[in-house]
Amino acid sequence: MSVILILVLASLSLAGLFLAAFVWAVRSGQFDDTQTPSLRVLTEDGPSSLPLAGKPGPETITKHEHRNI
């Protein structure tokens, strides 16, 4: 019977911790804007930062190669 009491108290304290974390998240603004981050992927930020095909990027040039800029 004492094991059940320990388990009930442990589960209630864990539920209280989750409730406190949820209240903290709501008060700190974690749930203010849930739509924009998913839509931000669809917008274009301008030119891609990836190197063009056929042209090595600055990180792919070895110390023996010289690139004319």
N, C-alpha and C positions, 0 to 999 in steps of 0.2 A: 504494500500500500504506500510506503514511503517513496518508492521508485516513481509511482504515478504522480505524486506531489512534486517531486523534483522535475519530472518531465513537463508538467503543466507550468511550473514556474519558469523553467528554461524557455519554453515556447512563448510564454507571455512576455518575457524580457526580450526575446529575439524579435517578436512582433512590435514591441515598443521601440526597439532600435530602428527597425525598418520604417516605422511611422515617423520617428524623429528625422531620419534621413530624407524622407519624402517631404516633410514640412520644410526642412532646410533647403531642399532643391527648389521648392516652389517660391520661397521667400527670396532666394538669391537670384531668381530669374532664369533658371535652367529651362523652364517650359514656356518662356515668353513667345518665342517664334519657332514653331516646329515646321513651318512650310518652306521657308527660304533656303535652308541648307540642302534640301532635296532638289530644289529648282536651280540652285547655283551651278550644278553640274551641266545644265542645259545651255547656259549662256556662254558666249565666246569671250575670252579674255584678251584677244588680240593674236599676234603671231605666236606660233608655237615656239617653245624654248628648245625643242628637239632639233638636232642638226639635220640639214637636208640630205636626201639620199645621194650618195656619191661624194659628198664633201665631208671630210673628217672634222669632228668637233675639236675644240681645244684640248679636251681631255684625252683624245685618242692619238695625238701627235707625240711621238717619242722624242727623246733629247737629240737624236741624230737627224731628225727631219727638220727642215726649215720651211716655214709657211710664209708666202708673200702676202702681205696684207695690203 
